């Protein structure tokens, strides 16, 4: 499952090729798009981010995309009470959107192993949801460096998810291996 933004789809493409699973292997999921807040989705000239369609991405060389997949949490043109992504979101709404997206992705995956390629704000919000901590203060979730990988596992019959790895950068080259340019949701900086 991947955000439709170019940098996420490019990462997804590298992953599916490394796994040798390229046929209809990238599912473009609107619920994984970057946090739709002006500071992250508006250019200095005031132009708002416009996500590409699946067809536009396929035409760009991302032929691994499953064109039959329909987003389980599609972008809405209006504020929603259902957790649909929309321009512009508060941090609280991002948390709701990420929870809804994660629940629907897990339901769609039906117990299969999955890989999600998204953006730090969404990844942190989804990690907070999966972690299930009683509060942000009790959470193990913190700053996220460029290229950080997080892994949760859950055995059949288990109630909760287990955080196995958080924001790990050991796979990155050179100076990035130490984790550069950490970023965090505002709620996590108040811990």
C-alpha positions in Angstrom: 0.0 0.0 0.0 1.5 3.3 -1.0 0.7 7.0 -0.9 0.2 8.4 -4.4 3.0 11.0 -4.0 6.0 10.4 -6.3 8.5 9.8 -3.6 6.4 7.2 -1.9 5.6 5.3 -5.1 9.3 5.4 -6.1 10.1 3.7 -2.7 7.3 1.2 -3.2 8.7 0.4 -6.7 12.1 -0.3 -5.2 10.6 -2.6 -2.5 8.5 -4.7 -4.9 11.4 -5.2 -7.2 13.6 -6.2 -4.3 10.9 -8.8 -3.4 10.5 -9.9 -7.0 6.8 -9.2 -6.9 6.1 -6.6 -9.5 2.8 -7.7 -11.1 -0.1 -5.5 -9.6 1.9 -5.2 -6.4 1.5 -1.5 -5.5 -1.8 -0.5 -4.2 -2.3 3.3 -4.3 -4.1 4.3 -1.1 -5.4 7.9 -0.7 -5.5 7.4 3.1 -1.7 7.3 3.1 -1.1 10.7 1.5 1.0 13.3 3.3 -0.5 15.2 6.2 -2.7 17.7 4.3 -1.6 20.8 6.2 -0.5 24.0 4.5 3.1 23.8 5.8 3.6 20.4 4.0 1.3 20.6 1.0 1.5 24.2 -0.3 4.4 25.5 -2.4 6.0 28.9 -1.6 4.0 30.4 -4.5 0.7 29.3 -2.9 0.1 26.4 -5.3 -1.6 23.5 -3.5 -0.3 19.9 -3.9 -2.3 17.9 -6.4 -2.0 14.2 -6.0 -1.5 12.3 -9.3 -4.1 9.8 -10.5 -3.3 6.1 -10.8 -3.3 6.4 -14.5 -0.9 9.4 -14.4 1.4 7.3 -12.2 1.3 4.3 -14.5 2.0 6.5 -17.4 5.1 7.8 -15.6 6.6 4.2 -15.5 5.0 2.9 -12.3 3.6 -0.2 -14.2 3.6 -2.3 -10.9 0.5 -0.4 -9.7 -2.7 -2.5 -9.5 -5.1 -0.4 -11.5 -8.1 -2.4 -10.3 -7.5 -1.4 -6.6 -9.9 1.1 -5.2 -8.7 3.2 -2.3 -10.3 2.1 1.0 -10.1 5.7 2.3 -10.5 8.0 -0.7 -9.8 11.8 -0.6 -12.8 13.9 0.1 -13.5 17.4 -1.3 -15.2 18.4 1.9 -14.4 18.0 5.6 -15.6 14.6 6.7 -16.6 12.8 9.9 -15.6 9.5 8.4 -11.8 10.0 8.5 -11.4 10.7 4.7 -8.3 12.7 3.8 -9.1 16.3 2.8 -7.3 19.6 2.3 -6.6 21.0 5.1 -6.3 18.7 8.1 -5.7 19.5 11.8 -3.3 17.2 13.7 -6.3 15.7 15.5 -8.0 15.0 12.2 -4.8 13.4 10.9 -4.9 11.0 13.8 -8.5 10.1 13.0 -7.7 9.7 9.3 -4.7 7.5 10.0 -6.6 5.3 12.4 -9.5 4.8 9.8 -7.0 4.2 7.0 -5.1 1.6 9.1 -8.3 -0.2 10.1 -9.5 -0.4 6.5 -6.1 -1.4 5.1 -5.9 -4.2 7.6 -9.4 -5.3 6.8 -8.6 -5.3 3.1 -5.3 -7.2 3.6 -7.3 -9.9 5.4 -4.4 -11.2 7.5 -1.7 -11.0 4.8 1.7 -9.5 5.4 1.8 -5.9 4.2 4.2 -3.1 3.6 2.9 0.5 3.9 4.9 3.3 2.3 3.7 6.7 3.5 5.1 9.9 5.0 6.3 10.6 8.5 3.2 12.3 9.9 0.9 9.5 8.7 3.4 6.8 9.7 3.7 8.2 13.2 -0.1 8.5 13.6 -0.6 4.9 12.3 2.2 3.7 14.7 0.5 5.4 17.6 -2.8 3.7 16.7 -1.1 0.2 16.3 0.9 0.7 19.5 -2.3 1.3 21.5 -0.6 3.3 24.3 -3.1 4.8 26.7 -1.7 8.3 26.0 0.9 10.0 23.9 3.0 10.5 27.1 3.1 6.7 27.6 4.0 6.0 23.9 7.3 4.7 22.6 6.7 6.6 19.4 9.0 9.6 18.9 11.0 11.5 16.2 11.3 9.9 12.8 14.5 10.3 10.7 14.6 10.3 6.9 14.1 6.7 5.6 13.1 5.3 8.9 11.5 1.8 8.8 9.0 0.7 11.5 7.7 -2.8 11.9 4.7 -4.1 13.9 3.8 -7.8 14.1 0.8 -9.6 15.3 0.4 -13.4 15.6 -3.0 -15.0 14.8 -5.1 -14.9 17.9 -3.2 -12.0 19.5 -5.2 -9.0 20.6 -2.6 -6.3 20.1 0.3 -5.4 17.9 3.9 -5.7 18.9 6.3 -2.9 18.0 9.4 -4.7 16.7 11.3 -1.8 15.2 10.8 1.9 15.2 12.2 4.4 12.7 15.2 2.2 12.0 17.7 3.5 9.5 20.3 0.7 9.6 19.5 0.0 5.9 20.4 3.5 4.7 23.8 4.5 3.1 26.6 6.6 4.6 25.6 9.4 6.9 21.9 8.5 6.6 22.5 5.3 8.5 22.6 7.3 11.8 19.3 8.9 11.0 19.2 12.5 9.7 16.6 15.2 9.7 14.3 13.8 12.4 10.7 15.0 12.3 7.9 14.6 14.7 4.2 15.3 15.0 3.6 18.3 17.3 1.8 16.2 19.9 5.0 14.0 20.2 7.3 17.0 20.8 5.3 17.8 24.0 6.3 14.5 25.7 
